[in-house]
Amino acid sequence: MLIIFIDNAIKYSKHSTKIELTIEVSEYVYLKIADSGIGISEEDLPFVWERFFQVDKSRSVPNNGIGLGLSIAKMIIEGHNGVAKIESELNKSTTIIFGLPYIKS
C-alpha cells in the first residue's frame, strides 16, 4: 500500500517537486505522504477510495492505471484496523494520511 501511495504522489506531481513523508506515533503509527501535484477536486474527494474511480479523467497522465490502487490500499489498512484519509486542493496538493494501530511490546 505504501508503494501505491508513493507511486500516485510521483505520478501526479510535476518533475522536480518534493514529496514529503512524515511519521507520527500516538495510538496509531501515522504516515503522511504530501505532494504538490494536480490535486483532487472537492467534489471528487468522497469517491477516491472507490474501485475504478479515476481523478484524472482526461488521461493527461501516462499510465494512470484503472483506478484500483487506492481502493486496494484502503482495504489493506482497514484489514489491519487502521484509518485513512485524503486531504487535497485542486491544482495545488494532495496529502494521504494513514495510521495503523501502535502496539507497544
Secondary structure, 3 states (H helix, E strand, C coil): CHHHHHHHHHHCCCCCCCCEEEEEECCEEEEEEEECCCCCCCCCHHHCCCCCCCCCCCCCCCCCCCCCHHHHHHHHHHHCCCEEEEEEECCCEEEEEEEEECCCC
